[in-house]
Amino acid sequence: MDLSQIQLAALLASLMVAATPILLAAIGEMVVEKAGVLNLGVEGMMITGAVSGFVAAYTTQSPFIGFVVAAGASALLSLIFAFLTLKLMSNQVATGLALTLFGLGLSALIGQSYAEVRPPATAKLEIPVLSDLPFFGRVLFSHDPIVYFSLILLVAVWAFLKYTRLGLVLRAVGENHDAAHALGYKVVRIRVAAIAFGGACAGLGGAHLSLVRVAQWTDGMTAGAGWIALAIVVFASWKAQRVLFGAYLFGGITVLQLNLQVAGFPVPVEYLSMSPYLITIIVLVLISRSSTAAPASLGKPFYAVS
């Protein structure tokens, strides 16, 4: 085993890139669940964003258009979920699972012609002076714009839910939709908006996988990332700072196990490959024991009486 092959700066920089798709998807799902809706279709929305973003970016040779199309396509897919669950009152769990299966099948169909091509490169956002710093320049200030956008979005969502009136209304809908409806708030509209936002975030996360992290299309490339995002939201007790910790923990362990494989770490590769999922779940379960209060109306159907 040769640990000298592992460079700390490269490891930490790769951590941020690996964590970004999970973080984006988890941010969106946290907002959806704060509104009282349980959408298990995150995996399907992520893979839809991955393939639609890849195709759009390759066709137009513009990564920016690819990300925009990915967000729009996944938001549209999430609106199908919203219509089925909020208008037709279908079961949220079953509909979310169907959404995941649909997304996986649709992406395999669309992406079969793009397996051998490469997308246009997504330029890094080089920050003057800061990007040239030794160690920290490579770790923190030499990433693509979506990495920084995910962090800004997390802070914005945290501030929105904690300090704004609309954020308070959204949380009220998630805690007691009947009381919120009695006060005159449009429960269905608020939940539709939250679901669309969650879909757009999942799509961005998927596009980051296909356009930046892997930079190619591979069938099933999300590889359970959507399910990890769902788990992170629950075990993070619907708190933004814990969502960030969970996403970066998963990203860090994922990158570390790949580096350990390259270094010849004397552990079967199967154990290293499953370690990001196992360790992330164990750690998040432990930190969630202090506070696991879910939104009271989470997953419950809403019937407007008037």
Buried (B, 14 or more C-beta within 10 A) or exposed (E): EEEEEBEEBEBBBBBBBBBBBBBBBBBBBBBBBBBBBBBBBBBBBBBBBBBBBBBBBBEEEBBBBBBBBBBBBBBBBBBBBBBBBBEEEBBBEEBBBBBBEBBBEBBEEBBEEBEEEEBBEBEBBEBEEEBEBEEEBBBBBBBBBBBBBBBEBBEEBBEBBEEEEEBEBBBBBBBBBBEBBEEEBBBBEBBBBBBBBBBBBBBBBBBBBBBBBBBBBBEEBBEEBBBBBBBBBBBBBBBBEBBBBBBBBBBBBBBBBBBBEEEEBEEEEEEBEEBBBEBBBEBBEEBBEEEEEBBEBBBBBBEEEE
